[in-house]
Every structure is written in C-alpha cells, then in structure tokens.
Amino acid sequence: TLFRSKMLARLLKSSHPEDLRAANKLIKEMVQEDQKRMEKISKRVHAIEEVNNNVSLLTDMLNSYAKGETSEVNEDLMKELYQRCEKMRPTLFRLASDTEDNDEALAEILQANDSLTQVINTYRQVVRGEVISGEIGR
C-alpha cells in the first residue's frame, strides 16, 4: 500500500538501527504478502485452466455421443470428466469468495462456473436422461 511504501522510505532514510530493523521487518512482510498474492493468482489460473480443459473435452465427447453406440471406454471417460467437473465446483466457489478487488478475475471465475454448470447439465440430460429445468435430453 501507499502508506507502507512511504513508511518504508522514511525508515530506510533513517540512520537509527531500530528504524533499519523495522524497515527490514516491513520488507519481509511485504514480500510475504506478495508471495501469497502470487500463489492465489497461480491457483486461480490453474483451476480455471483445468475447468476449461475438462469442459471442452466433455463438451466434444457429448456432441458426438450416441446412446448404445458410444464405446464403453468413452462412456467411462465421460463419466470421469463429469465427476472431475462436479469436484471443481466447490473450488470455483472458494476462489470466487477469496477474490478481492479484482472484477476481471471474478468474471473469469464466474464464466468458468457457468461453463461448468452447462456441461454438467448437458451430461445429465444426454447421458443420464435426466430432466433439467423442464428440458428433456436428446
């Protein structure tokens, strides 16, 4: 923050040893905060990438799915992808609640969540034959 930067500059200009120790402590705190922030960003980017990859692959498989004609191996893979997608939902909710003051990041998370919800519902309709919001699978 601006306050910390000004405080740090003032402490570093000082010739008193206790001010320099305080400056050193402040620098360490700022570096730790930056590392935590970068870690959060990395986790968010990785999670969104994983969601998008799983959604894309499952969508492609659902588009070519035909009941009784799709191989058992592909059906098992689709089920595994579906389960991965289900497991990612809480992760996205956690990321959304941890995202502070970053509308762009929040928008990315919400977009990934929308895609996730859509592919999960499509899987339920197409493969399981469930009725979702009054719609019947093909």
ROSE-4610 file (N, C-alpha, C; in Angstrom, 1 decimal, always signed):
// ROSE-4610
residu = [T/T/T/L/L/L/F/F/F/R/R/R/S/S/S/K/K/K/M/M/M/L/L/L/A/A/A/R/R/R/L/L/L/L/L/L/K/K/K/S/S/S/S/S/S/H/H/H/P/P/P/E/E/E/D/D/D/L/L/L/R/R/R/A/A/A/A/A/A/N/N/N/K/K/K/L/L/L/I/I/I/K/K/K/E/E/E/M/M/M/V/V/V/Q/Q/Q/E/E/E/D/D/D/Q/Q/Q/K/K/K/R/R/R/M/M/M/E/E/E/K/K/K/I/I/I/S/S/S/K/K/K/R/R/R/V/V/V/H/H/H/A/A/A/I/I/I/E/E/E/E/E/E/V/V/V/N/N/N/N/N/N/N/N/N/V/V/V/S/S/S/L/L/L/L/L/L/T/T/T/D/D/D/M/M/M/L/L/L/N/N/N/S/S/S/Y/Y/Y/A/A/A/K/K/K/G/G/G/E/E/E/T/T/T/S/S/S/E/E/E/V/V/V/N/N/N/E/E/E/D/D/D/L/L/L/M/M/M/K/K/K/E/E/E/L/L/L/Y/Y/Y/Q/Q/Q/R/R/R/C/C/C/E/E/E/K/K/K/M/M/M/R/R/R/P/P/P/T/T/T/L/L/L/F/F/F/R/R/R/L/L/L/A/A/A/S/S/S/D/D/D/T/T/T/E/E/E/D/D/D/N/N/N/D/D/D/E/E/E/A/A/A/L/L/L/A/A/A/E/E/E/I/I/I/L/L/L/Q/Q/Q/A/A/A/N/N/N/D/D/D/S/S/S/L/L/L/T/T/T/Q/Q/Q/V/V/V/I/I/I/N/N/N/T/T/T/Y/Y/Y/R/R/R/Q/Q/Q/V/V/V/V/V/V/R/R/R/G/G/G/E/E/E/V/V/V/I/I/I/S/S/S/G/G/G/E/E/E/I/I/I/G/G/G/R/R/R]
num = [1/1/1/2/2/2/3/3/3/4/4/4/5/5/5/6/6/6/7/7/7/8/8/8/9/9/9/10/10/10/11/11/11/12/12/12/13/13/13/14/14/14/15/15/15/16/16/16/17/17/17/18/18/18/19/19/19/20/20/20/21/21/21/22/22/22/23/23/23/24/24/24/25/25/25/26/26/26/27/27/27/28/28/28/29/29/29/30/30/30/31/31/31/32/32/32/33/33/33/34/34/34/35/35/35/36/36/36/37/37/37/38/38/38/39/39/39/40/40/40/41/41/41/42/42/42/43/43/43/44/44/44/45/45/45/46/46/46/47/47/47/48/48/48/49/49/49/50/50/50/51/51/51/52/52/52/53/53/53/54/54/54/55/55/55/56/56/56/57/57/57/58/58/58/59/59/59/60/60/60/61/61/61/62/62/62/63/63/63/64/64/64/65/65/65/66/66/66/67/67/67/68/68/68/69/69/69/70/70/70/71/71/71/72/72/72/73/73/73/74/74/74/75/75/75/76/76/76/77/77/77/78/78/78/79/79/79/80/80/80/81/81/81/82/82/82/83/83/83/84/84/84/85/85/85/86/86/86/87/87/87/88/88/88/89/89/89/90/90/90/91/91/91/92/92/92/93/93/93/94/94/94/95/95/95/96/96/96/97/97/97/98/98/98/99/99/99/100/100/100/101/101/101/102/102/102/103/103/103/104/104/104/105/105/105/106/106/106/107/107/107/108/108/108/109/109/109/110/110/110/111/111/111/112/112/112/113/113/113/114/114/114/115/115/115/116/116/116/117/117/117/118/118/118/119/119/119/120/120/120/121/121/121/122/122/122/123/123/123/124/124/124/125/125/125/126/126/126/127/127/127/128/128/128/129/129/129/130/130/130/131/131/131/132/132/132/133/133/133/134/134/134/135/135/135/136/136/136/137/137/137/138/138/138]
x = [+0.8/+0.0/+0.9/+0.3/+1.0/+1.5/+0.8/+1.2/+2.5/+2.5/+3.6/+4.8/+4.6/+5.8/+6.4/+5.6/+6.1/+6.8/+6.2/+6.8/+8.2/+8.2/+9.5/+10.5/+10.2/+11.1/+11.7/+10.8/+11.2/+12.1/+11.8/+12.6/+14.0/+14.0/+15.3/+16.3/+15.7/+16.5/+17.1/+16.5/+16.9/+18.3/+19.0/+20.3/+20.2/+19.0/+18.9/+18.7/+19.5/+19.5/+18.1/+17.3/+15.9/+15.0/+15.2/+14.4/+14.8/+16.1/+16.5/+16.0/+15.9/+15.4/+13.9/+13.2/+11.8/+11.5/+12.4/+12.4/+12.5/+13.5/+13.8/+12.5/+11.9/+10.7/+9.6/+9.4/+8.4/+8.6/+9.8/+10.2/+9.8/+10.1/+9.8/+8.3/+7.5/+6.1/+5.5/+6.0/+5.6/+5.9/+7.0/+7.4/+6.5/+6.2/+5.4/+4.0/+3.5/+2.1/+2.1/+3.2/+3.3/+3.3/+4.1/+4.1/+2.8/+2.0/+0.7/-0.2/-0.1/-1.0/-0.7/+0.6/+1.0/+0.6/+0.6/+0.2/-1.3/-2.1/-3.5/-3.8/-3.1/-3.3/-3.0/-1.9/-1.4/-2.5/-3.0/-4.0/-5.3/-5.7/-6.8/-6.7/-5.5/-5.3/-5.3/-4.6/-4.5/-5.9/-6.7/-8.1/-9.0/-8.9/-9.7/-9.3/-8.0/-7.5/-7.9/-7.9/-8.3/-9.8/-10.6/-12.1/-12.3/-11.7/-11.9/-11.5/-10.4/-9.9/-10.9/-11.4/-12.4/-13.7/-14.1/-15.4/-15.3/-14.2/-14.0/-14.0/-13.3/-13.2/-14.6/-15.2/-16.5/-17.6/-17.5/-18.4/-18.2/-17.0/-16.7/-17.2/-17.0/-17.5/-19.0/-19.7/-21.1/-21.7/-21.0/-21.5/-21.5/-20.6/-20.5/-21.1/-21.8/-22.4/-23.6/-23.7/-25.0/-25.2/-26.3/-26.7/-26.6/-25.9/-25.8/-24.8/-24.2/-23.2/-21.9/-21.8/-20.6/-19.9/-18.6/-17.9/-17.9/-17.7/-17.7/-16.5/-15.4/-14.2/-14.5/-15.2/-15.6/-16.6/-17.6/-18.6/-17.9/-16.9/-16.2/-15.4/-14.8/-14.0/-15.0/-16.1/-17.1/-17.5/-17.8/-18.2/-17.1/-15.8/-14.7/-14.6/-14.8/-14.7/-15.9/-17.0/-18.2/-17.9/-17.3/-17.0/-16.0/-15.0/-14.0/-14.7/-15.6/-16.3/-17.1/-17.8/-18.5/-17.6/-16.4/-15.4/-14.9/-14.9/-14.3/-15.2/-16.5/-17.5/-17.1/-16.9/-16.5/-15.2/-14.3/-13.1/-13.3/-14.2/-14.5/-15.3/-16.2/-16.8/-15.9/-14.9/-13.9/-13.0/-12.6/-11.8/-12.6/-13.9/-14.7/-14.8/-14.9/-15.0/-13.7/-12.6/-11.2/-10.8/-11.5/-11.0/-11.4/-10.4/-10.7/-10.3/-11.2/-11.0/-10.4/-10.9/-10.4/-11.6/-12.3/-13.5/-13.2/-12.1/-11.7/-11.5/-10.8/-10.6/-12.0/-12.8/-14.1/-14.9/-14.9/-15.6/-15.1/-13.8/-13.2/-13.8/-13.8/-14.3/-15.7/-16.5/-18.0/-18.2/-17.4/-17.6/-17.2/-16.2/-15.8/-16.9/-17.5/-18.6/-19.8/-20.1/-21.2/-21.0/-19.8/-19.4/-19.5/-19.0/-19.1/-20.5/-21.4/-22.8/-23.4/-23.1/-23.8/-23.4/-22.1/-21.7/-22.2/-22.2/-22.8/-24.2/-25.0/-26.4/-26.6/-25.7/-25.8/-25.5/-24.5/-24.2/-25.4/-26.0/-27.1/-28.3/-28.5/-29.6/-29.3/-28.2/-27.8/-27.5/-26.7/-26.2/-27.1/-27.6/-28.4/-29.9/-30.3/-31.7/-32.5/-31.8/-32.5/-33.2/-34.2/-34.9/-34.3/-33.8/-33.2/-34.0/-34.5/-35.3/-36.4/-37.0/-38.1/-37.7/-36.3/-35.8/-35.6/-35.8/-35.5/-34.3/-33.4/-32.2/-32.6/-31.7/-32.0/-32.0]
y = [-1.2/+0.0/+1.2/+2.4/+3.6/+4.0/+3.8/+4.1/+3.3/+2.0/+1.2/+1.6/+2.0/+2.4/+3.7/+4.6/+5.9/+5.6/+4.7/+4.4/+3.7/+2.8/+2.1/+3.1/+4.0/+5.0/+5.9/+6.3/+7.1/+6.3/+5.0/+4.1/+3.9/+3.7/+3.4/+4.7/+5.9/+7.1/+7.4/+6.7/+7.0/+6.3/+6.9/+6.3/+5.5/+5.5/+4.7/+3.2/+2.4/+0.9/+0.3/+0.8/+0.3/+0.6/+1.7/+2.1/+1.1/+0.8/-0.1/-1.5/-1.9/-3.2/-3.2/-2.2/-2.0/-2.1/-1.4/-1.4/-2.8/-3.5/-4.9/-5.8/-5.6/-6.4/-6.1/-4.8/-4.3/-4.9/-4.9/-5.5/-7.0/-7.7/-9.1/-9.4/-8.6/-8.7/-8.4/-7.4/-7.0/-8.1/-8.7/-9.8/-11.0/-11.3/-12.5/-12.2/-11.0/-10.7/-10.9/-10.4/-10.5/-12.0/-12.8/-14.2/-14.9/-14.6/-15.1/-14.7/-13.4/-12.9/-13.7/-13.9/-14.6/-16.0/-16.6/-18.0/-18.2/-17.2/-17.2/-17.1/-16.2/-15.9/-17.2/-17.8/-19.1/-20.2/-20.3/-21.3/-21.0/-19.8/-19.4/-19.7/-19.3/-19.5/-21.0/-21.8/-23.3/-23.9/-23.5/-24.1/-23.7/-22.5/-22.1/-22.8/-23.0/-23.8/-25.2/-25.8/-27.2/-27.3/-26.4/-26.4/-26.3/-25.3/-25.1/-26.3/-27.0/-28.2/-29.3/-29.5/-30.6/-30.3/-29.1/-28.7/-28.9/-28.4/-28.5/-30.0/-30.8/-32.3/-32.9/-32.7/-33.3/-32.8/-31.5/-31.0/-31.7/-31.8/-32.5/-33.9/-34.6/-36.0/-36.1/-35.2/-35.1/-34.8/-34.0/-33.7/-34.9/-35.8/-37.0/-38.2/-38.1/-39.2/-39.7/-41.0/-41.6/-42.8/-42.8/-43.9/-45.2/-46.2/-47.5/-47.6/-46.5/-46.6/-46.1/-45.3/-44.9/-46.0/-46.1/-47.2/-47.1/-48.2/-48.3/-47.4/-47.5/-46.7/-45.2/-44.8/-43.4/-43.0/-43.9/-43.6/-43.5/-44.3/-44.3/-43.0/-42.6/-41.3/-40.1/-40.2/-39.1/-39.0/-40.2/-40.2/-39.6/-40.0/-39.4/-37.9/-37.4/-36.0/-35.3/-35.9/-35.3/-35.2/-36.3/-36.3/-35.2/-35.1/-34.0/-32.6/-32.5/-31.2/-30.9/-31.9/-31.8/-31.4/-32.0/-31.8/-30.3/-29.8/-28.4/-27.3/-27.6/-26.6/-25.9/-26.7/-26.0/-25.2/-25.7/-25.0/-23.6/-23.5/-22.3/-21.3/-21.9/-21.1/-20.5/-21.3/-20.9/-19.8/-20.0/-18.9/-17.6/-17.7/-16.5/-15.8/-16.5/-15.8/-15.3/-15.8/-15.3/-14.2/-14.0/-12.9/-11.6/-10.7/-9.4/-8.3/-7.4/-6.2/-6.5/-7.6/-7.9/-8.4/-7.4/-7.8/-8.7/-8.5/-9.3/-10.8/-11.0/-12.4/-13.0/-12.2/-12.7/-13.1/-12.2/-12.5/-13.8/-14.1/-15.3/-16.5/-16.4/-17.5/-17.8/-16.7/-16.9/-17.5/-17.1/-17.6/-19.1/-19.5/-20.9/-21.7/-21.1/-21.7/-21.9/-20.9/-21.1/-22.2/-22.3/-23.4/-24.7/-24.8/-26.0/-26.5/-25.5/-25.9/-26.3/-25.7/-26.0/-27.4/-27.8/-29.1/-30.2/-29.9/-30.8/-31.1/-30.1/-30.3/-31.0/-30.7/-31.4/-32.9/-33.2/-34.6/-35.3/-34.7/-35.3/-35.5/-34.6/-34.7/-35.8/-35.7/-36.5/-37.9/-38.1/-39.4/-40.1/-39.4/-40.0/-39.8/-39.0/-38.8/-38.0/-37.3/-36.5/-35.3/-34.8/-33.6/-32.5/-31.5/-30.3/-29.1/-28.4/-27.2/-27.4/-28.5/-28.7/-29.2/-29.3/-29.8/-31.3/-32.0/-33.4/-33.6/-34.5/-34.8/-35.5/-35.4/-35.9/-37.4]
z = [+0.0/+0.0/+0.0/-0.3/-0.4/+1.0/+2.0/+3.4/+3.7/+3.4/+3.8/+3.0/+1.7/+0.9/+1.4/+1.8/+2.4/+3.7/+4.6/+5.8/+5.6/+4.6/+4.3/+3.9/+3.0/+2.5/+3.7/+4.6/+5.7/+6.6/+6.9/+7.7/+7.1/+5.8/+5.1/+5.1/+5.2/+5.2/+6.5/+7.6/+8.9/+9.2/+10.1/+10.5/+11.8/+12.4/+13.6/+13.3/+14.1/+13.8/+14.0/+15.0/+15.2/+14.0/+13.4/+12.2/+11.0/+10.9/+9.8/+10.1/+11.4/+11.7/+11.4/+11.7/+11.4/+9.9/+9.1/+7.7/+7.1/+7.7/+7.3/+7.5/+8.7/+9.0/+8.1/+7.8/+6.9/+5.5/+5.0/+3.7/+3.7/+4.7/+4.8/+4.7/+5.5/+5.5/+4.1/+3.4/+2.1/+1.1/+1.2/+0.3/+0.5/+1.8/+2.1/+1.6/+1.7/+1.1/-0.4/-1.0/-2.5/-2.9/-2.1/-2.4/-2.3/-1.2/-1.0/-2.1/-2.6/-3.6/-4.9/-5.2/-6.4/-6.4/-5.2/-5.0/-5.3/-4.8/-5.1/-6.6/-7.2/-8.7/-9.4/-9.1/-9.7/-9.5/-8.3/-8.1/-8.9/-9.0/-9.7/-11.2/-11.8/-13.2/-13.5/-12.6/-12.8/-12.7/-11.8/-11.6/-12.8/-13.2/-14.4/-15.7/-15.8/-16.9/-16.9/-15.7/-15.5/-15.9/-15.4/-15.6/-17.1/-17.8/-19.2/-20.0/-19.7/-20.4/-20.2/-19.0/-18.8/-19.4/-19.4/-20.0/-21.5/-22.1/-23.5/-24.0/-23.3/-23.7/-23.5/-22.4/-22.1/-23.1/-23.5/-24.5/-25.8/-26.2/-27.5/-27.5/-26.4/-26.3/-26.3/-25.6/-25.6/-26.9/-27.7/-29.0/-30.0/-29.7/-30.6/-29.9/-28.8/-28.0/-28.7/-28.7/-29.2/-28.3/-27.6/-26.6/-27.4/-26.8/-27.4/-28.4/-28.9/-30.0/-29.5/-28.4/-27.9/-27.1/-27.3/-26.7/-25.2/-24.5/-23.0/-22.5/-23.2/-22.8/-22.8/-23.9/-24.0/-22.9/-22.7/-21.6/-20.3/-20.0/-18.7/-18.6/-19.7/-19.8/-19.5/-20.2/-20.0/-18.5/-17.9/-16.5/-15.6/-15.9/-15.1/-15.3/-16.5/-16.8/-16.0/-16.1/-15.4/-13.9/-13.3/-11.9/-11.5/-12.4/-12.2/-12.2/-13.2/-13.2/-12.0/-11.5/-10.2/-9.1/-9.0/-7.9/-8.0/-9.2/-9.4/-8.9/-8.8/-8.4/-7.0/-6.0/-4.7/-4.8/-5.6/-5.8/-6.4/-7.4/-8.0/-7.0/-6.2/-5.2/-4.2/-3.8/-2.9/-3.5/-4.8/-5.5/-5.6/-5.9/-6.0/-4.7/-3.6/-2.3/-1.8/-2.3/-2.0/-2.9/-4.0/-4.9/-4.4/-4.1/-3.6/-4.6/-4.8/-5.6/-7.0/-7.6/-8.9/-9.7/-10.4/-11.1/-12.3/-12.9/-14.1/-13.7/-12.5/-12.1/-11.7/-11.0/-10.6/-11.8/-12.9/-14.1/-14.7/-14.7/-15.3/-14.5/-13.2/-12.3/-12.6/-12.7/-12.9/-14.3/-15.3/-16.6/-16.6/-15.9/-15.8/-15.1/-14.1/-13.3/-14.2/-15.1/-16.0/-17.0/-17.5/-18.5/-17.8/-16.6/-15.8/-15.5/-15.1/-14.9/-16.1/-17.2/-18.5/-19.0/-18.9/-19.3/-18.4/-17.1/-16.1/-16.4/-16.7/-17.0/-18.3/-19.3/-20.6/-20.4/-19.6/-19.3/-18.7/-17.7/-17.0/-18.0/-18.9/-19.9/-20.9/-21.5/-22.7/-22.2/-21.2/-20.9/-19.9/-18.9/-17.9/-18.2/-19.1/-19.5/-18.4/-17.6/-16.5/-17.2/-16.5/-16.9/-16.1/-16.8/-16.2/-16.6/-15.7/-15.9/-17.0/-17.0/-17.9/-19.3/-19.5/-20.8/-20.7/-21.8/-21.8/-22.8/-22.3/-23.2/-24.5/-25.4/-26.8/-26.8]
